[in-house]
């Protein structure tokens, strides 16, 4: 039995999602779970490369109209407590710094659970007149929340290591509304590049961001049917502006409160990337974000080693300037090499043996497909970009099919209760708080659906009272 078949038994089948996820995080060297503080994890170098490639896409999108900044992680209790609704939403999750060395602090300092109360006192100093608006900034930082639920790498952590939060300031509510629309379009583009299907919902009043006028959220469906929130966009109105006294002088000389938005994505985007596309053999990653886009594997036969290695090296030198490529000339057997690079999601595998050298060709296979084919060497480089695009389309279409399998339209409460164990319920809900509360007891009401990658009627009869209702998603969530 080859090493690849033997070792693949060490990774549980994906149908046992929780076990599969935990093992893959370790075996693919994404995060090390052995750090001696619960809910804190260490990025392996390979995992951090995935993070870098994913966040490079996010940075490119943000940099189009935002400036990147950095604000301190420590927030004085006096500032954190100013916005009552906001602190109430986080009060059970805050880590407090109470001493500097052995000296008690006069004012406790919070490790940021999110950065509104760190940033907005400074915005008050930065903004004086309409000429200072709009202000659009973002940062990628760590945040800390004392999670009491079951912690899980990348999904539920006590230190969120990669929180991208954007904050914008505008003269009017209408301008803030336009920024919300832009933020939604940015996140749609981001997840399209990661080939991840999303449900876009307006969160119900009881589940909106503390201090926001309303919240729009991006959710995706994990292999076990639960949803994972992978992005949020908030219109803050002038709520925080009034709390922190952020005003601007109008062209007429009057003073008005600003209107604000904020929107965030964490490393949950990487949890979704791994979980949705991965298979029983390991990671499956879109070409754009795979740390190893191409792996070249020389197949060595006795007496033919030199010509195979030379041919492989020439191909490596031809493509390494444009792509992230590795030539695996280690002493491992081919089966072991296949296993190593399959589990790490190398997007394209190129094999070279003595026969390929004679034919001036290579054997190519894609990580998401189980087939091999030959390509002439002089045609190789011109085909890679096309293969990468086609691969992302295949990965997305496969993810979308599984996404659809986990969704069901339910027309009565019994159907809702039965399907919620399997996946996401689509049903109709009116604006009544009582109907919403009844549904929220069955599963988490994600909210009114704004966009969905499948065709479905957006209005119907409320599943509880029968009155006119809007299409609503309900699910078990992480």
N, C-alpha and C positions, 0 to 999 in steps of 0.2 A: 504493500500500500504506500502511495506517495505521501510525502510529508504534508502536501497541501490538503489532501483529503483527511489525513489524520488530524492535523491541527484545526481544520475547520470545525471539527466536532466540539472544540472548546468554546465556540461562539454559539449561544442558544439560538434556536429558530426565532425569527422576528415575531412570529405569532405570540410568543411569550415576551411581550414587548418590554416589560419592566426589567426582566433579567437580561434580555438582549441589549437594552440601552446601557445598563450599568456595566456590562462586560465590554461593550464596544468602546465606551468612553475610556476604559483602561487599555484595552488591547490595541486600539488605533492610536493610543498615546495622545489623547485630546486633553483630558484633565486627570490629575492624580488626586484621588479621593482620600488619601491617607494623612492629610494635614491634621495635626492634633487639636483642632477647634471645630466643633460641629458647624456645618453650613458654610465653611470656608474651604476652597479648593485651589489647587495649583495648576496653572496652565503648563502642560508639556510644551517643548519647542515646536513639535509638529502641530499641535492644536493651536498654538499661538499664531502659526503661519496661516491657518484657516481663518482665524480671527482677523489677522491683518488684511488678508485678501478681501474678506467680506466687508470690513469697515473701510477699506480703501474705496469701495463702490459707494458706500454711504457718505463718506467724506466728499467724494467728487460731486455727488448730488447736492449736499449741503453747501459746499463752497461756491455754488453758482450765485447765491444771493445772501449767504450768511458769512459772518466773520467768526473764526474759531477763537475761543477764550478759555481761561481757566480761573475758577473761583475756589476759595479755600474749602476744605472738607469740614471745618469746625464752624458751627453756627451758635451764636450766643442765645441762651434761653429767652432773653428779652425779645429778640427778633423772631425766633421760632414761634413764640406764643402770641404774636400780634394778630395773626389771622386765625380767629377762633375755630371756624369750621375746618380750616386746613390742619391745624395741630390736632384737633379732635380725631381726624382721620388717620393720624400717624402716632398718637400718643402711646399706644401699646407696643410700638415697634422701634422706638428711639433708643439708641445707645448714648449714654451720657458720660462725659468726661468730667469728673468732679475734683480731681487733684492735679496739680503740676508738681511732679516729684512727690514729696510728702506734705506739700502745702495745699490746704483746701482752697479752691478757687472762689472768688467773690461771686462770680456768675457762672453757673454750670454751662458747659459747652456740649452741643449735640453733634454727633457724627451725622452728616447730612443724610436724611432719608430720601430727600429730593432737594432741589436747590432754589426754589422760589424765594424762600426767606433769607437765603444768602445773597442772591443777586439783586433783589428789588430795592433794598436800601441803597445799593450803589447806583441803580438806575435813576433813583431820585436825584443823585448828585450829577449824573451824566446828562440828564434831560432838562433843558431850560426852555427852549422855544420849539416852534414847529419845524425850525431848520434842523433840529436834532432827530427828526422822525422821518421815516420809520427806523427803528433800531432792530437789527436782526443778528442774533449771535447764537452759537451753540458750543457745547463742550462734550467731550467723551471722558467720563470720570468714573470713579467708584462711588457707590452709595451703600449705606448700611441700614438694614432693617432686621429687627430681632424676630425672625420668623419662628413661630411656635409649631407650625405644621411640619409634615415630613419634608426634610430638605432633600434636594436632588440636584446634581451638577447641572449647571446652565439653566435650570428651570426654576428652582426655588432655593435661593441662597441667602445667607446672612450678610455677605458682601457681594453686591452686584458689581462685578469688576469692569464692565464695559457699557456704562449707561450713556447713550447719546441723548442729550436733552437740548432742544432748541427753544429759545425764548425770543419773542418778538413784541415790539411796542409800536402802537399806531395812534393816530389822531382820533379816529372814529371807530365805532362799532362795525360799520360796513367794511372798513379797511381790514379790520381783524377777521371778519367773516371771509373776505377774499383770501387772506393768508391761510385760514383753515382749509379752504378748497385747494390751495397750492400744496399744503402739507400732505393732504390726502393723496394728491397726484404724485408727490415725491415718493411716498411710501409704496404706492402701487407700482411705480417704476422699479423701486428697490426689490420688491418681492417677485416681480416678473423676472428680474435678472437672476434671482435665486431659484426660479421655477417653482415657487410655492403658491398654491391657490389660497385665496383668503376670503373670509366673510367680513364685510365692513358693516358695522352696526353703530347706531346711536344708542349709547348706554342708557338704561332707565334712570330716572331721577335718583333713586336710592343707591345707585352704583356708579354715579359720576365722580370725577376727581374732586376731592375736597376743595371747595372754593371756586369751582368752575361754573360757568353758565350751563355748559353741556360738554359731554365727552363723546368723541367718536373713536371706536376701537377696531383694530385689525385682529382677527382670530383665525387660526388654522386648525385643522382636525388632525390629531395625532393617530397613530396606528391602532390604538386601543379604543378609539371613538370619542375620547375626551378632547375638549378644545384647549388650545394654548393661546393666551393673549400675547401677541407679538408686536404690538405698537399701539400708541394712543395719541390722539390729537385733542387738545382742549381749547375751547374759547373761554377765556377768563373774564371777559367783559371789562368792567372797571372795578371789579371787586378788590383785587390786590392793590390797584392804584389808590383807592380810597384808604386802605389800611396803611400803606407805606407813603401816602401823600405824594404820589408821582403825578405831577402836573406839567403842563407846557403852556407857554404864552402863544396865543393865537395871533394871526396877522393883524387882527383888530385890537390887540393889546389886552384881551381878556385872558383868564386862566381857566383851563379845562383839565379834567382828569383824562389820562391816557386810557387806551384799551389794549388788552394784551392777549397773546396766545402762548401756549407751550406744547411741545410734542416730543415724545420719547420712544426710543427703541433700546432694548438691552440685549445681552448675549442669548436671550431666548430665541433670537433669530437664528442662531447657530444650532440650538437644540432642535428647532424645527427643520433646519437644513439636513441635519444628521438623521433625524427620526423619519421624516417623510420619504427621503430618497434612498436611504440605506437598505440593504438586503441581508440575506442569511450569511453572505460572505464578508460583509463589512460596509464600509462607506461607499456611497455613490454620490459624487459631487459634480456640479456643473463645471465644465472646462475652465471657466473664468476664475473660479475660486479654489480649484484643487491645488494644493501645495506642489504636487507632482503632476503636471499636465501630461507629460509623456515620459514613459519609462522604456528604455531600450535594453533588451535582454539578449546578450549573445548566447547562443546554444553551442557549447563547445564540444567538439569531437577530437579524440586523440589524433595528433598530427595536423589538425586543421585550426588549432587555437589562434595562431598568429594572424591568419588571413581574416578570420571571423572578427577578431578584436580590432584589427585595423579598419575593416569595413564599417563596423559598428561605431568606432571612434570618429570616422569621417562624417557619418550621419549626425552624430552627437554635436560635432563642431559646426555643422551646417545650420542646425536649428536652435542651438542653445542661446543665441543672442536674442531671439524673439520669444521663446517659450521657456517655461520652467521644466527642465528636462534632466533626467538622471540616467546614466548608463550603469546598470547593475552588473559589474564584472566580478562580483564576490564568488567565493568558492561554493556557495549553496547550490543545490540541485535546482533545475528549472522549476519543478513543482513547488519547492519551498519559496522561490522568488515570486512565482505567481501568487501564492498565498499572501506573502508579505505586502505586495503592492495592491492586491484586491482589497485587503482589509483596510488599507489606507486610502483607497479610492483614486488611485492613479487613473486618469481619464482615458488615456490612449496607451496601449501597449504595443511596442514594436519588437518583433523577434527576428533574429538574424542567425541563420545556420550556414553551413558550407554550401548547401544547395542554393540558398538565396544569394550568396556571394557570386556563384557561377551564373545565376540568372540576372544579376544586378537588380534584385528586388528585395522586398521585406514582407513579412507577415504582420498584418495589423489586426488588432481587436479593440473593441470599445468596452469600457467597464460596465456599461449598462446593458450590453448585449452579449450573449454567449455564442458568438460565432467569429471565425477567423477568415481573412481573405488576403490575397497577395496584391501588392502595388509595386509598380516599377519605381526604382529609387528616384529617378528624375521627375516623377510626378508627385512625390511625397509632400514636399513643402507647399505646393500650390493647393493641396487638398485639405490641409489641417484646419484652416479657418472655417471652411464649409462644414467639416466634420464636427467642429466645436458647436456651431450654430444648430446643426441637426440634432446633436446630442442633447442640447438644452431643450429643444422642442420635444424630443422623445421623453425626456425625464419629466417635463411639465405635463405632457399628455397622460403619462402613466400615473403621475400624482393626482391629476384631475379625475381620472377614472376611479381611483380609490377614494377620493374626496366625495364623489357622487354616491358611492356605495354606502357611505356613512351618514347620508342625509335622507330624511323621510318627511314628507308632508303628512301631518296628522290632523284629523278633523274632529276628534273628540278626546276627552281627557284620558280615557283608558288607553287609547293608542299612544298618547304622549307618555304615559307612565311606562308602557311596555318598551317603546323604542328608545327612551332615554338611557336604558342600560346598554344599548348597542352603539348609539351615535348621536347625531345632532337632529333635534326636532325642529321642523319648520311648521309654524302654525300662525294663527291670526289672533291678535290681542288688541282690545280697545284701550282707551286712555284711563280707564278706571283703576285706581290704586288697589281696590279690593281684588279685581281679576288678576292684576300683576302679582299681588302677594300670594294668591292661591297657586299660580303657576310657578312662582319662585320657590315654593315648598317642594315641588316635584323635581326641579333642576334649576340651575342658574339661568336666569333670563338674561341673555346677552344683549337684547334690545331690538329696536326696530331696524330691519335690514335696509341698508342704503344701496349696497352693491353685492352681487353674488355671481360667480362665474357659471351659473346655470339659469335657464329660463324658468320663471315661475311667476304666478300672479301675485302682485304686490299688495292687494287688498282683498278682504274676505270677511266672513263672520267670526267674531270673537269666539274662541274655543270654550270660553267659560259662560258668557252671558248671551251670546248670539248677536250682539250689536255689531255695527261696522268696526272692523279692526284692521290693523296694518300687519304685514308679514313680519314675524318675530322669530328669532332663533333662541332655542333653549338647549342647554347641554350640561353634562357633567364637565367640570373644568379643573385644570391644574392650578 
